[in-house]
């Protein structure tokens, strides 16, 4: 088993290295990326189904830091890490296969596929790590790779801006993560996970550690106030969006908190902080998803809301239930969110855009894509018997069994979010599947998009600004088998994935009353949208006042807040520089100036009256002689 766990981490990293070296050879890059992803998925399956036992696995040996701090750099294998590794590798495999088709005309495909492999290596390292240092390494690898993937189309200013924004926002939050992991390690005298979990005492180091980790998780997972980078990350190619949103970067925080669940269960303050952040984010993001004008941005805000649901389970569940509810929703979400993003990528190829207005009614004639998208949206909304229903209601049941203010806040937010999620899923389905009731006015025929052409489609929003979304258009090429295969397999897994969760303690635990209430909310919200949109003939979001909707589409000016914080920090830095230069350094500079002035004055007097020096010397000799004679007598 030890070699399997090591290979799960090492092979994707090697695939990334080989892919970078052979990036000009598309066939080699594709073969390496897909084959290694498939092999790692098989290894993850073996680790998951193997007899249940926990194994502490050595890697490179301990780091000799000294000072009483042990850094063993071990991996930790158990059923949870095996199942999560299997799902992560499966989703990565699906994305790699889809990318071969989606970026078939992109000259930088090799670099993209290699970066996806490195990204997967970072996530799998975090999943298998039994040491806080290795967790941090995997965490940072994902942050670096996300910058590369989001900015893949680097010739576009919007993509470059989104990449730097994601990098900077997550780096700021990672300060808390580093401080938190250091505090937990110092408290335990070791970076080994089991030593950290079993260290006794409820002291300041524990508080700093758990709060710091929560801040770092909020940054990577996009919790308020670090949320605005994630919708902008849609500037990357659709496979990158699927990778970041489905089972890797934004979900990594949930897995990390789950590994530290024993400590969080002992600290009410840290859990309350996590509960409030999760509750605010899940409701706020669901509201914004309801009014978005772009399909990918709607899915992005939905990811923010769903990640908050995962973390709310860890913030509210009683200690005896464990972290199973959060991990369960992480895995279920990986399947249906990867399905939705890749289906959106396929649909954007057919429609030439990702704007909902441009995709109106385009889903109906697409066959397998249509019903697969329907399954994905139904799972996201929590419709039984799909996996989303079971995992979401497991979270609700865990919150209902919790106690304290955090559990109460989370429970209320969860029921509100259930209704909002069903509403925006119903809206998306009606827009994508219902053609316009009135034929559009006659307009000149649009030029046909030739096969293997890249189109840039501009859609004017309500503020008369242009929202430009670059899509990889393949015309109406019949060669869609890879996309169809991936979407169909993910749709099937979304139906049966609940069976995977049976091995998790507390992974599926649905209460009858909570499930009935949740189902009523889903049906009621979907029916309300259907009626308010005149049975799909109009967009229910058009009922929102124009100015309010425009601001909601733009995230209520979160960018402006970021700019304000940046200007405040810059102004503070300039003030510190001025104080250091004009106050702190003033005294040493004044002393030097006085000494320099005295030296120059002495130099001038020597040059102007040279005899004075001689007279002074003779006078000194006379005085010494007189004193000597006097002393002799």
C-alpha positions as CSV (number, residue, x, y, z in Angstrom):
1,X,0.0,0.0,0.0
2,X,2.9,2.4,0.7
3,X,4.1,2.5,-2.9
4,X,0.5,3.1,-4.1
5,X,0.1,6.1,-1.9
6,X,3.5,7.5,-3.0
7,X,2.7,6.9,-6.7
8,X,-0.6,8.7,-6.4
9,X,1.3,11.9,-5.5
10,X,4.5,11.4,-7.7
11,X,3.0,10.3,-11.0
12,X,0.9,13.4,-11.7
13,X,4.0,15.5,-10.8
14,X,6.1,13.5,-13.3
15,X,3.4,13.8,-15.9
16,X,3.4,17.6,-15.5
17,X,7.2,17.7,-15.9
18,X,7.2,15.4,-19.0
19,X,4.3,17.5,-20.4
20,X,6.2,20.7,-20.0
21,X,9.3,19.2,-21.7
22,X,7.2,17.9,-24.6
23,X,4.7,20.6,-24.8
24,X,5.3,21.2,-28.5
25,X,4.3,17.6,-29.3
26,X,0.6,17.6,-28.9
27,X,0.1,13.8,-29.2
28,X,2.8,13.1,-26.6
29,X,1.3,15.7,-24.2
30,X,-2.2,14.3,-24.6
31,X,-1.1,10.7,-24.2
32,X,0.9,11.4,-21.0
33,X,-1.8,13.5,-19.4
34,X,-4.7,11.1,-20.1
35,X,-2.8,7.8,-19.4
36,X,-1.3,9.0,-16.1
37,X,-4.6,10.4,-14.9
38,X,-6.3,7.1,-15.7
39,X,-3.6,5.1,-13.9
40,X,-3.7,7.4,-10.8
41,X,-7.5,6.9,-10.7
42,X,-7.0,3.2,-10.6
43,X,-4.5,3.5,-7.8
44,X,-6.9,5.7,-5.9
45,X,-9.6,3.1,-6.3
46,X,-7.3,0.4,-5.0
47,X,-6.4,2.5,-1.9
48,X,-10.1,3.2,-1.3
49,X,-11.3,-0.4,-1.5
50,X,-8.3,-1.9,0.3
51,X,-9.0,-3.3,3.8
52,X,-9.6,-0.4,6.2
53,X,-6.5,0.6,8.0
54,X,-4.5,3.7,8.7
55,X,-0.9,3.7,7.4
56,X,1.8,6.2,8.3
57,X,4.1,6.3,5.3
58,X,7.6,7.8,5.1
59,X,8.7,10.0,2.2
60,X,12.1,11.8,2.1
61,X,12.9,11.5,5.8
62,X,12.6,14.1,8.5
63,X,13.9,17.7,8.2
64,X,16.6,18.4,10.8
65,X,15.3,21.7,11.9
66,X,16.2,21.3,15.6
67,X,14.8,23.5,18.3
68,X,12.5,20.6,19.5
69,X,10.3,20.7,16.4
70,X,9.9,17.4,14.5
71,X,9.1,17.6,10.8
72,X,8.7,13.9,9.7
73,X,7.1,14.7,6.2
74,X,4.9,11.6,6.4
75,X,1.9,10.6,4.3
76,X,-1.3,9.3,5.9
77,X,-3.3,6.7,4.1
78,X,-6.9,5.8,5.2
79,X,-10.3,5.2,3.7
80,X,-11.1,9.0,3.5
81,X,-7.9,9.9,1.7
82,X,-8.4,6.9,-0.7
83,X,-11.9,7.9,-1.6
84,X,-11.1,11.5,-2.1
85,X,-8.0,10.7,-4.2
86,X,-10.1,8.4,-6.4
87,X,-12.8,11.1,-7.0
88,X,-10.1,13.8,-7.6
89,X,-8.3,11.6,-10.1
90,X,-11.5,10.6,-11.8
91,X,-12.6,14.2,-12.3
92,X,-9.1,15.2,-13.5
93,X,-9.2,12.3,-16.0
94,X,-12.6,13.6,-17.3
95,X,-11.2,17.1,-17.6
96,X,-8.0,15.9,-19.4
97,X,-10.1,13.9,-22.0
98,X,-12.4,16.9,-22.5
99,X,-9.5,19.2,-22.9
100,X,-8.0,17.2,-25.7
101,X,-11.2,18.0,-27.7
102,X,-11.9,21.5,-26.3
103,X,-8.4,22.9,-26.9
104,X,-7.6,20.9,-30.0
105,X,-6.6,24.0,-31.9
106,X,-4.8,25.8,-29.1
107,X,-1.0,25.8,-29.7
108,X,-0.5,25.9,-26.0
109,X,-2.5,22.8,-25.2
110,X,0.7,21.0,-24.0
111,X,1.4,23.6,-21.4
112,X,-2.2,23.6,-20.3
113,X,-2.4,19.8,-19.9
114,X,0.9,19.7,-18.0
115,X,-0.3,22.4,-15.6
116,X,-3.5,20.4,-15.0
117,X,-1.3,17.5,-14.0
118,X,0.8,19.6,-11.6
119,X,-2.4,21.0,-10.2
120,X,-3.7,17.5,-9.6
121,X,-0.4,16.6,-7.9
122,X,-0.8,19.5,-5.5
123,X,-4.3,18.4,-4.6
124,X,-3.4,14.8,-4.2
125,X,-0.4,15.7,-2.0
126,X,-2.7,17.7,0.3
127,X,-5.1,14.7,0.4
128,X,-2.5,12.1,1.2
129,X,-0.4,14.3,3.5
130,X,0.1,13.3,7.2
131,X,2.3,16.4,7.8
132,X,1.3,20.1,7.9
133,X,4.4,21.0,5.9
134,X,3.3,18.7,3.0
135,X,-0.2,20.1,3.3
136,X,1.1,23.6,2.9
137,X,3.3,22.6,-0.1
138,X,0.3,21.0,-1.9
139,X,-1.8,24.1,-1.0
140,X,0.7,26.5,-2.5
141,X,1.2,24.3,-5.7
142,X,-2.5,24.7,-6.4
143,X,-2.3,28.4,-5.9
144,X,0.5,28.8,-8.4
145,X,-1.1,26.5,-10.9
146,X,-4.4,28.3,-10.7
147,X,-2.6,31.5,-11.7
148,X,-1.3,29.8,-14.8
149,X,-4.6,28.2,-15.7
150,X,-6.8,31.3,-15.2
151,X,-4.3,33.4,-17.3
152,X,-3.9,30.7,-20.0
153,X,-5.2,33.1,-22.6
154,X,-2.6,35.6,-21.6
155,X,-3.0,37.8,-24.7
156,X,-6.3,39.0,-23.3
157,X,-6.0,41.8,-20.6
158,X,-9.1,40.4,-18.8
159,X,-7.5,37.0,-18.4
160,X,-4.3,38.5,-17.1
161,X,-6.1,40.7,-14.6
162,X,-8.2,37.8,-13.4
163,X,-5.1,35.6,-12.9
164,X,-3.3,38.3,-10.9
165,X,-6.4,39.0,-8.9
166,X,-6.8,35.4,-7.9
167,X,-3.1,35.1,-7.1
168,X,-3.0,38.2,-4.9
169,X,-6.3,37.6,-3.0
170,X,-5.4,34.0,-2.2
171,X,-1.8,35.0,-1.2
172,X,-3.1,37.6,1.3
173,X,-5.3,35.0,2.9
174,X,-2.5,32.4,2.9
175,X,-0.7,34.6,5.4
176,X,-3.3,33.4,7.9
177,X,-2.8,29.8,6.7
178,X,1.0,29.9,7.3
179,X,0.6,31.6,10.7
180,X,-2.0,29.1,11.7
181,X,-0.1,26.0,10.7
182,X,3.0,27.3,12.4
183,X,1.1,27.9,15.6
184,X,-0.4,24.4,15.6
185,X,3.0,22.9,14.9
186,X,4.8,24.8,17.7
187,X,2.0,23.9,20.1
188,X,2.4,20.2,19.3
189,X,6.2,20.3,18.9
190,X,5.7,18.5,15.6
191,X,4.2,19.0,12.2
192,X,2.9,15.4,12.1
193,X,-0.9,15.5,11.8
194,X,-1.6,13.0,14.5
195,X,0.7,14.8,16.9
196,X,-1.1,18.1,16.2
197,X,-4.5,16.5,16.7
198,X,-3.6,14.8,20.0
199,X,-1.7,17.7,21.6
200,X,-3.5,18.7,24.8
201,X,-4.4,22.1,26.1
202,X,-6.7,24.9,25.0
203,X,-4.3,27.8,24.8
204,X,-3.6,30.9,22.7
205,X,-1.6,28.9,20.2
206,X,-4.6,26.8,19.4
207,X,-6.8,29.8,18.9
208,X,-4.2,31.5,16.6
209,X,-3.8,28.2,14.7
210,X,-7.5,27.5,14.1
211,X,-8.4,31.1,13.2
212,X,-5.4,31.4,10.9
213,X,-6.3,28.2,9.1
214,X,-9.9,29.4,8.8
215,X,-8.7,32.7,7.2
216,X,-6.5,30.8,4.7
217,X,-9.4,28.4,3.9
218,X,-11.7,31.4,3.4
219,X,-9.3,32.8,0.8
220,X,-8.9,29.7,-1.3
221,X,-12.6,28.7,-1.0
222,X,-13.9,32.1,-1.8
223,X,-15.7,32.9,1.4
224,X,-16.8,36.5,2.0
225,X,-14.8,38.8,2.0
226,X,-12.4,36.9,-0.3
227,X,-15.1,35.8,-2.7
228,X,-14.7,38.1,-5.7
229,X,-11.7,36.4,-7.4
230,X,-13.6,33.2,-8.1
231,X,-16.2,34.6,-10.6
232,X,-13.5,36.5,-12.4
233,X,-11.6,33.2,-12.7
234,X,-14.1,32.3,-15.5
235,X,-11.8,34.1,-17.8
236,X,-9.8,30.9,-18.0
237,X,-10.7,28.1,-20.4
238,X,-13.8,26.0,-19.3
239,X,-11.7,23.0,-18.4
240,X,-9.7,25.2,-16.0
241,X,-12.9,26.4,-14.4
242,X,-14.1,22.8,-14.0
243,X,-10.9,21.8,-12.4
244,X,-10.7,24.7,-9.9
245,X,-14.4,24.5,-9.0
246,X,-15.1,20.8,-8.9
247,X,-12.7,18.8,-6.8
248,X,-9.5,20.7,-6.3
249,X,-8.5,24.2,-5.2
250,X,-11.8,25.6,-3.8
251,X,-12.6,22.2,-2.2
252,X,-9.2,21.8,-0.7
253,X,-10.1,24.0,2.2
254,X,-13.0,21.7,3.2
255,X,-10.7,18.7,3.2
256,X,-8.1,20.5,5.3
257,X,-10.6,21.6,7.9
258,X,-12.0,18.1,7.9
259,X,-8.6,16.7,8.7
260,X,-8.4,19.2,11.6
261,X,-12.0,18.6,12.7
262,X,-11.0,17.2,16.1
263,X,-9.5,20.5,17.0
264,X,-12.3,22.7,15.6
265,X,-14.8,20.6,17.5
266,X,-13.1,21.6,20.7
267,X,-13.0,25.4,20.0
268,X,-16.3,27.2,19.9
269,X,-14.8,30.5,18.8
270,X,-13.1,29.2,15.7
271,X,-16.2,27.2,14.8
272,X,-18.4,30.2,15.2
273,X,-16.2,32.3,12.9
274,X,-16.3,29.5,10.3
275,X,-20.1,29.2,10.7
276,X,-20.7,32.9,10.2
277,X,-18.5,33.2,7.1
278,X,-20.1,30.1,5.6
279,X,-23.6,31.2,6.3
280,X,-23.1,34.7,4.9
281,X,-21.4,33.3,1.8
282,X,-23.9,30.6,0.9
283,X,-26.8,33.0,1.0
284,X,-25.1,36.0,-0.6
285,X,-23.6,33.9,-3.5
286,X,-26.9,32.1,-4.2
287,X,-28.6,35.5,-4.5
288,X,-26.0,36.7,-7.0
289,X,-26.2,33.5,-8.9
290,X,-29.9,34.1,-9.4
291,X,-29.4,37.3,-11.5
292,X,-26.2,36.5,-13.5
293,X,-26.3,37.1,-17.2
294,X,-23.4,34.6,-18.0
295,X,-23.7,30.9,-17.6
296,X,-20.2,30.3,-16.3
297,X,-20.4,33.2,-13.8
298,X,-23.7,31.7,-12.5
299,X,-22.0,28.4,-12.0
300,X,-19.1,30.2,-10.3
301,X,-21.4,31.9,-7.7
302,X,-23.1,28.6,-7.3
303,X,-19.7,27.1,-6.4
304,X,-19.2,29.7,-3.7
305,X,-22.5,28.8,-2.2
306,X,-21.9,25.1,-2.3
307,X,-18.4,25.3,-0.8
308,X,-19.9,27.3,2.0
309,X,-22.4,24.5,2.5
310,X,-19.5,22.0,2.9
311,X,-17.7,24.2,5.4
312,X,-21.0,24.8,7.3
313,X,-21.2,21.1,8.0
314,X,-17.8,21.2,9.6
315,X,-18.7,24.3,11.6
316,X,-22.0,23.0,12.9
317,X,-21.8,19.2,13.1
318,X,-21.4,17.7,16.6
319,X,-18.1,16.1,17.4
320,X,-19.5,12.5,17.5
321,X,-20.7,12.8,13.9
322,X,-17.3,13.7,12.6
323,X,-16.5,15.5,9.3
324,X,-18.4,13.0,7.1
325,X,-21.2,15.4,6.1
326,X,-18.7,18.0,4.7
327,X,-16.6,15.4,2.9
328,X,-19.8,13.8,1.5
329,X,-21.0,17.1,-0.1
330,X,-17.4,17.7,-1.4
331,X,-17.5,14.5,-3.3
332,X,-21.0,14.8,-4.6
333,X,-20.4,18.4,-5.7
334,X,-17.3,17.3,-7.5
335,X,-19.4,15.1,-9.9
336,X,-22.2,17.4,-10.7
337,X,-20.2,20.6,-10.8
338,X,-17.6,19.1,-13.2
339,X,-20.6,17.9,-15.3
340,X,-22.1,21.3,-15.4
341,X,-19.0,23.2,-16.3
342,X,-18.0,20.8,-19.0
343,X,-21.5,20.7,-20.4
344,X,-21.4,24.6,-20.4
345,X,-18.1,24.3,-22.4
346,X,-19.7,22.0,-24.9
347,X,-22.8,24.3,-25.2
348,X,-20.6,27.4,-25.6
349,X,-18.9,25.7,-28.6
350,X,-22.3,25.1,-30.1
351,X,-23.7,28.6,-29.3
352,X,-20.5,30.6,-29.7
353,X,-20.9,32.3,-26.3
354,X,-21.5,31.8,-22.6
355,X,-24.0,34.6,-22.2
356,X,-27.4,33.3,-21.2
357,X,-29.1,35.6,-23.7
358,X,-27.0,34.1,-26.6
359,X,-27.7,30.5,-25.4
360,X,-31.4,31.0,-25.1
361,X,-33.1,27.7,-26.2
362,X,-29.9,26.2,-27.5
363,X,-30.0,23.2,-25.2
364,X,-33.2,21.7,-26.5
365,X,-31.9,20.1,-29.8
366,X,-28.7,18.7,-28.2
367,X,-29.8,15.3,-27.2
368,X,-27.4,13.8,-24.6
369,X,-26.1,17.2,-23.7
370,X,-29.6,18.3,-22.8
371,X,-30.5,15.5,-20.4
372,X,-27.0,15.5,-18.9
373,X,-27.3,19.3,-18.2
374,X,-30.7,18.6,-16.7
375,X,-29.3,16.0,-14.4
376,X,-26.5,18.3,-13.3
377,X,-28.9,21.2,-12.5
378,X,-31.3,18.8,-10.7
379,X,-28.5,17.5,-8.6
380,X,-27.3,21.0,-7.8
381,X,-30.9,21.9,-6.8
382,X,-31.1,18.9,-4.5
383,X,-33.7,16.8,-6.4
384,X,-33.9,13.1,-5.3
385,X,-32.6,10.5,-6.0
386,X,-29.5,12.3,-7.3
387,X,-26.4,12.7,-5.2
388,X,-27.0,16.4,-4.5
389,X,-30.2,15.6,-2.6
390,X,-28.5,13.2,-0.2
391,X,-25.3,15.1,0.4
392,X,-27.1,18.5,1.0
393,X,-29.7,17.0,3.3
394,X,-26.9,15.2,5.2
395,X,-25.4,18.6,5.8
396,X,-28.8,19.9,7.0
397,X,-29.3,17.0,9.3
398,X,-25.8,17.5,10.8
399,X,-26.5,21.1,11.4
400,X,-29.8,20.3,13.1
401,X,-28.0,17.9,15.5
402,X,-25.5,20.6,16.3
403,X,-25.8,23.0,19.2
404,X,-24.9,26.6,19.9
405,X,-25.2,29.9,17.9
406,X,-23.1,28.7,15.0
407,X,-25.4,25.7,14.4
408,X,-28.5,27.9,14.5
409,X,-27.1,30.4,12.0
410,X,-26.0,27.7,9.7
411,X,-29.3,25.9,9.8
412,X,-31.3,29.0,8.9
413,X,-28.9,29.8,6.1
414,X,-29.0,26.3,4.7
415,X,-32.8,26.3,4.3
416,X,-32.7,29.7,2.7
417,X,-29.9,28.5,0.3
418,X,-31.9,25.4,-0.6
419,X,-34.7,27.6,-2.0
420,X,-32.4,30.0,-3.7
421,X,-30.4,27.2,-5.3
422,X,-33.5,25.6,-6.7
423,X,-34.6,29.0,-8.0
424,X,-31.4,29.7,-10.0
425,X,-31.2,26.2,-11.3
426,X,-34.8,26.4,-12.5
427,X,-34.1,29.8,-14.2
428,X,-31.0,28.4,-15.9
429,X,-32.9,25.4,-17.2
430,X,-35.8,27.5,-18.5
431,X,-33.5,29.9,-20.3
432,X,-31.3,27.2,-21.9
433,X,-34.2,24.9,-22.9
434,X,-37.0,27.3,-23.8
435,X,-36.7,29.1,-27.2
436,X,-37.9,32.7,-27.4
437,X,-41.7,32.8,-27.9
438,X,-41.4,35.7,-30.4
439,X,-39.3,35.5,-33.5
440,X,-36.5,38.0,-33.4
441,X,-36.6,40.9,-36.0
442,X,-35.0,40.3,-39.3
443,X,-31.3,41.0,-39.2
444,X,-28.5,40.4,-41.8
445,X,-27.2,36.9,-41.7
446,X,-24.3,36.5,-39.3
447,X,-21.1,35.2,-40.8
448,X,-20.7,31.4,-40.3
449,X,-18.0,30.5,-37.8
450,X,-15.7,28.3,-39.7
451,X,-14.4,25.1,-38.1
452,X,-11.3,25.5,-36.0
453,X,-11.9,29.3,-35.7
454,X,-11.8,31.1,-32.4
455,X,-14.6,33.6,-31.9
456,X,-14.9,36.5,-29.6
457,X,-18.5,37.3,-28.8
458,X,-19.5,40.5,-27.2
459,X,-22.8,40.9,-25.3
460,X,-23.9,44.2,-24.0
461,X,-25.2,44.2,-20.4
462,X,-27.7,46.5,-18.7
463,X,-25.0,49.1,-18.1
464,X,-24.2,49.4,-21.8
465,X,-20.7,48.1,-21.1
466,X,-19.4,45.2,-23.2
467,X,-18.8,41.9,-21.6
468,X,-16.3,40.0,-23.8
469,X,-16.1,36.2,-23.4
470,X,-13.6,34.3,-25.5
471,X,-14.8,30.9,-26.5
472,X,-13.1,28.1,-28.5
473,X,-15.6,27.6,-31.3
474,X,-15.4,24.5,-33.5
475,X,-18.3,25.3,-35.7
476,X,-20.6,22.3,-36.0
477,X,-17.9,19.7,-36.1
478,X,-19.3,16.2,-35.7
479,X,-16.2,15.1,-33.8
480,X,-17.7,15.5,-30.3
481,X,-17.2,12.0,-29.1
482,X,-14.7,12.9,-26.3
483,X,-17.0,15.6,-25.0
484,X,-20.1,13.4,-25.2
485,X,-18.3,10.5,-23.4
486,X,-17.2,12.7,-20.6
487,X,-20.5,14.4,-20.0
488,X,-22.5,11.1,-20.2
489,X,-20.1,9.4,-17.7
490,X,-20.3,12.3,-15.3
491,X,-24.1,12.4,-15.6
492,X,-24.2,8.7,-14.7
493,X,-21.9,9.1,-11.8
494,X,-24.1,12.0,-10.5
495,X,-27.0,9.5,-10.4
496,X,-25.2,6.7,-8.6
497,X,-22.5,8.5,-6.6
498,X,-24.4,8.2,-3.4
499,X,-23.2,4.6,-3.3
500,X,-19.6,5.8,-3.1
501,X,-20.4,7.6,0.2
502,X,-21.5,4.5,2.2
503,X,-17.9,4.0,3.4
504,X,-17.8,7.4,5.0
505,X,-18.8,7.6,8.7
506,X,-21.7,10.0,8.6
507,X,-21.5,10.4,4.9
508,X,-25.2,9.8,4.2
509,X,-27.5,10.6,7.1
510,X,-30.9,12.1,5.9
511,X,-33.5,13.1,8.4
512,X,-37.1,12.5,7.3
513,X,-38.5,15.9,8.4
514,X,-35.6,17.9,7.1
515,X,-35.7,16.1,3.8
516,X,-39.4,16.8,3.4
517,X,-38.9,20.4,4.2
518,X,-36.0,20.7,1.8
519,X,-38.0,19.0,-0.9
520,X,-40.9,21.4,-0.4
521,X,-38.6,24.3,-0.7
522,X,-37.1,23.0,-3.9
523,X,-40.5,22.4,-5.5
524,X,-41.9,25.7,-4.3
525,X,-38.9,27.7,-5.5
526,X,-38.9,26.0,-8.9
527,X,-42.6,26.5,-9.3
528,X,-42.3,30.2,-8.3
529,X,-39.7,30.7,-11.0
530,X,-41.8,28.9,-13.6
531,X,-44.8,31.1,-12.8
532,X,-42.9,34.3,-12.5
533,X,-41.2,33.7,-15.9
534,X,-44.5,33.0,-17.6
535,X,-43.6,29.3,-18.0
536,X,-40.2,30.1,-19.3
537,X,-41.2,32.8,-21.9
538,X,-39.3,35.5,-20.0
539,X,-36.4,35.8,-17.7
540,X,-37.4,36.0,-14.0
541,X,-34.3,38.0,-13.3
542,X,-35.7,40.8,-15.5
543,X,-38.1,41.5,-12.6
544,X,-35.3,42.8,-10.5
545,X,-34.9,46.6,-10.8
546,X,-32.3,47.4,-13.4
547,X,-29.8,49.3,-11.2
548,X,-29.9,46.7,-8.5
549,X,-29.5,43.8,-11.0
550,X,-26.6,45.6,-12.7
551,X,-24.8,46.0,-9.3
552,X,-25.5,42.4,-8.4
553,X,-24.1,41.1,-11.7
554,X,-21.0,43.1,-10.9
555,X,-20.7,41.7,-7.4
556,X,-21.9,44.9,-5.7
557,X,-18.6,46.6,-6.3
558,X,-16.3,44.1,-4.5
559,X,-13.6,45.2,-6.9
560,X,-14.0,48.8,-5.7
561,X,-13.5,47.6,-2.1
562,X,-10.4,45.8,-3.1
563,X,-9.1,48.9,-4.8
564,X,-9.9,50.9,-1.7
565,X,-8.0,48.5,0.5
566,X,-5.1,48.6,-1.9
567,X,-5.0,52.4,-1.9
568,X,-5.2,52.5,1.9
569,X,-2.3,50.0,2.2
570,X,-0.3,52.0,-0.3
571,X,-1.0,55.3,1.6
572,X,0.0,53.7,4.9
573,X,3.2,52.4,3.3
574,X,4.1,55.9,2.0
575,X,3.4,57.3,5.4
576,X,5.8,54.8,7.0
577,X,8.5,55.6,4.5
578,X,8.1,59.3,5.2
579,X,8.3,58.8,8.9
580,X,11.3,56.6,8.6
581,X,13.0,59.1,6.2
582,X,12.0,62.4,7.8
583,X,11.8,61.5,11.5
584,X,13.6,58.4,12.5
585,X,16.6,59.0,10.2
586,X,16.6,62.8,10.9
587,X,18.8,62.5,14.0
588,X,21.6,60.4,12.5
589,X,21.6,62.6,9.5
590,X,21.7,65.8,11.6
591,X,24.7,64.4,13.6
592,X,26.5,63.7,10.4
593,X,25.7,67.1,9.0
594,X,27.1,68.9,12.1
595,X,30.3,66.8,12.0
596,X,30.7,67.6,8.3
597,X,30.2,71.3,8.9
598,X,32.7,71.4,11.7
599,X,35.3,69.6,9.6
600,X,34.8,72.1,6.7
601,X,35.1,75.1,9.1
602,X,38.4,73.7,10.4
603,X,39.6,73.1,6.9
604,X,38.9,76.7,5.9
605,X,40.6,78.2,9.0
606,X,43.8,76.1,8.3
607,X,43.9,77.3,4.7
608,X,43.1,80.9,5.4
609,X,45.6,81.6,8.3
610,X,48.4,79.0,8.2
611,X,50.6,80.8,10.8
612,X,48.0,80.3,13.5
613,X,48.8,76.6,13.5
614,X,52.5,77.3,13.9
615,X,51.9,79.8,16.7
616,X,49.6,77.4,18.4
617,X,52.3,74.7,18.2
618,X,55.0,77.0,19.6
619,X,52.7,78.2,22.4
620,X,52.0,74.6,23.4
621,X,55.8,73.8,23.5
622,X,56.4,76.9,25.7
623,X,53.7,76.0,28.1
624,X,54.9,72.4,28.4
625,X,58.5,73.6,29.0
626,X,57.4,76.0,31.8
627,X,55.4,73.3,33.5
628,X,58.3,70.9,33.2
629,X,60.8,73.4,34.8
630,X,58.3,74.2,37.6
631,X,57.8,70.6,38.3
632,X,61.5,69.9,38.4
633,X,62.1,72.5,41.1
